[in-house]
């Protein structure tokens, strides 16, 4: 993406956490980055 304001990493993380909370993503059993990606796939696919 280009043309917009550069977002700070903290802003990106804040948005990601807000999305996960609103989407009801359960990350309690996640122990790796791959686990997190799998936990996020369901809610993201439901939005598509």
C-alpha positions in Angstrom: 0.0 0.0 0.0 1.2 3.5 -0.6 0.0 7.0 -0.6 -1.1 7.1 3.0 0.4 8.1 6.3 3.0 5.7 7.6 1.6 3.9 10.6 3.8 3.2 13.6 4.2 -0.4 14.7 2.3 0.4 18.0 -0.7 1.6 16.0 -0.7 -1.5 13.9 -0.5 -3.7 17.0 -3.2 -1.8 18.7 -5.5 -2.3 15.7 -4.7 -6.0 15.5 -5.4 -6.5 19.1 -8.7 -4.6 18.8 -9.7 -6.7 15.8 -8.9 -9.9 17.7 -11.0 -8.9 20.7 -13.9 -7.8 18.6 -13.8 -10.9 16.5 -13.6 -13.2 19.5 -10.3 -14.7 18.5 -9.1 -17.1 21.2 -5.3 -17.0 21.4 -5.0 -18.6 24.8 -3.4 -21.8 23.5 -1.1 -20.1 21.0 2.6 -20.9 21.6 4.0 -19.8 18.2 3.5 -17.4 15.4 2.0 -20.2 13.3 -0.5 -20.9 16.1 -1.5 -17.2 16.0 -2.0 -17.2 12.3 -4.2 -20.3 12.5 -6.3 -18.6 15.3 -6.8 -15.6 13.1 -7.7 -17.4 9.9 -11.2 -18.4 11.0 -12.5 -14.9 11.8 -10.8 -13.4 8.7 -12.3 -16.0 6.4 -15.7 -15.4 7.9 -15.4 -11.7 7.0 -14.6 -12.5 3.3 
